[in-house]
Amino acid sequence: MPTTKRATVYLEAPLHRALRLKSAETDASISALVNAAVRRSLAEDADDLAAFHERANEPRLKFESVVRDLKKRGKL
């Protein structure tokens, strides 16, 4: 198990209530639920950054050109 660190996190009351209920229903601690949610969020950020990096060399399109093309094709 990874080393853990203590942190003070202030949650909105409805979120805390929902976490307590989910904790009770899943038999997982609030800490475990928060850790999992943070891991998922960071993984999504990493995926987004990787996608931006992969597409960095693609040609850029002007917004106006895209809108004009969509209108021309009847999509707008």
Residue pairs with C-beta under 8 A, 6 or more apart in sequence:
4 31
9 34
11 19
19 30
19 33
19 34
20 30
22 28
22 33
23 29
23 30
23 33
26 33
67 76
70 76
